[in-house]
Amino acid sequence: MFHADAASMQIAERYEAWPHQVDALERAQRENIILNLPTGTGKTLVACMLLDFFKAPGYVSCFVVNSRALVSQQAEYLKTHSLKDLLVGDLGPPHPDVVVATGEVVRSALESGQLQAQQLACVVLDEAHYAVGKHPYAEIMALLRHWGASPRVLGLTASFFHGRARMGCEQRLEALEQLLNAKVHCPEVQGGLGASVRFFAVPWSGRSFGLQEMAALEQKLERALAEMKDANKGNKRGSPYVGDPGALGTSFGELGATALQNEMSSNWEFQKVLESEKPRLRGVLEALGPAGWYGFVCYALPEVMMAKLQGKLAIMEDEAVKSNLLNAIALVRPFQLALMQVDSVKELQRMEVEQVEQYITGKCLTLLNLIQQLLDGQMDKILVFVERVSVACCMARLISSRLGVLALHVAGVQGMDGPTRQSNLASFKGDTRLLVATSSLEEGLDVPSCRYVIRYDSFSSAKSHVQGAGRARHPDAQVFYFENDPLAEESARELLESIARGERPERPEHPKDLGGAKVVSEGKEETLGAPGVGVGHKWGVESTMWDYQNNKSFRGMSCSCGARLKISSRAYGQGRKKKERSFTVEGPNSCPMFNEDVDPRFHGVDPTTGILR
């Protein structure tokens, strides 16, 4: 149908493409490929050139993205960089040359016949590493095979492996190549492209908050909700809203606070999302401390509730349920304003704004100190990654109040409405210097002046290491890890890149010297912590604890200084009847409060490996 010709070089030169992009274009014109290139080296331009090449009457191409948040960004890029005036749009009329949509939208269109497989000229799969299992990418390829269609396929990825880089990566790559009917291609990047990234591990110590303290703050939320309910009972129907007569808006201002409470109590969708999101407070308290309480209750909780309800409404077909959802959505803002008027809530706002270290965790204090250092005397932008949506909102508020700098936050479609997300992203690309985001922003954000990336929580995939670090587009980029070991993550990245190039290296069990990875604390370099039971800690009773960062439980002990001792066990020997326990300190290795002798329970623990013999 289409044939590469000698004019491809001239076409590429018109795009001001680099040699590796020209190489990728010529390869993609001839056959299906999975283009494996580092973030920031121009994969999307290769896709744009290829889509221009395949533009033809009667045919349509697809640029498929993994999330709704990227649809508008990639569509705008194609409109701006196409030299053939590509008509870029969605599946509706007028019929475009290129459809930019999520995998689920394209899958559904192929399945229903809205999009004819035989009329597809080219399919670009952004972040092609997601094409596994039941992902829409995998189902799109299955539908193309079912209909006997063979459009050109271009997969784009900075890391073909989605998960932990362990042995078996070769098999995963072969499976991806077979699924996409494509071969991985890794052209050598020339021209000095790509940021020079330096990695730093950031140790932290100091205060953390125990289960009893967090449980007490959770009870304060329940009491605040009950206080709001009791206060509303004292208002007669038709009385003005206490504190702000117009705060409830036209829907409830005339009826008064009692009507608001009645509506909230009787709306099942509202109550369901409220009950499901309240427990998220625990993760905020663990990550930030009591200083995050007010931000969660008055901002993060209503924001996530709104996003969840709107997301459910978007896919709901039942008219009765849709009506209930619309009523629930109308309740969220009045609920937020009413909660802000509760006396106990207003009282606890001081924990967010007062410059008192007792209200924040030692880890959060380390973060604030690091950001302050990075902000001083510079105009470079800072991107902070966190795991949880609720933490992103509260952390941004805390940074703004404590450091006096505007910090915004961004979350995915399940945690933030689209207009707010786009507005905050636009501000970060403009004058705003600091953004707190969930992993939804690991892919697709292009801000050339972003110099610093901070990973506050742990992550579990090689993709997150590659994609997250790739958000730092500054020529002298720096990436800071609070939980992960940058040496190990760089080792995993190098392993995957070697496999993608067709090499089969042996992966070292313990990376020693990868260059550039350092540990920083208050501007000083230190050594990485070691397994063991620490020094001077007064460890309590062994119990089951919860790791909110990795969302799983573990056996452990705690010290009053805030440190926790994680206990790991493994069975070995014939019949796996022998047990081996190992210990790792989470938090300060040396106790700042006590100077206890070694606990008799830990005699025999190897301080190097943490294994109890």
Secondary structure, 3 states (H helix, E strand, C coil): CCCCCCCHHHHHHHCCCCHHHHHHHHHHHHCCEEEECCCCCCHHHHHHHHHHHCCCCCCEEEEEECCHHHHHHHHHHHHHHCCCCCCEECCCCCCCCEEEEEHHHHHHHHHHCCCCHHHEEEEEEECHHHCCCCCHHHHHHHHHHHCCCCCEEEEEECCCCCCCCCCCHHHHHHHHHHHHCCEEECCCCCCCCCCCCEEEECCCCCCCCCHHHHHHHHHHHHHHHHHHHHHHHCCCCCCCCCCCCCCCHHHHCCCCHHHHHHHHHHCHHHHHHHHHHHHHHHHHHHHHCHHHHHHHHHHHHHHHHHHHHHHHHHHCCCHHHHHHHHHHHHHHHHHHHHHHCCHHHHHHCHHHHCCCHHHCCHHHHHHHHHHHHHHCCCCCEEEEECCCHHHHHHHHHHHHHHHCCCEEEECCCCCCCHHHHHHHHHHHHCCCCEEEECHHHCCCCCCCCEEEEEECCCCCCHHHHHHHHCCCCCCCCEEEECCCCHHHHHHHHHHHHHHHCCCCCCCCCCCCCCCCCEEEECCEEECCCCCCCCEECCCCCCEEEEECCCCEEEEEEECCCCCEEEEEEEEECHHHCEEEEEEEEECCCECCCCCECCCHHHCCECCCCCEEC
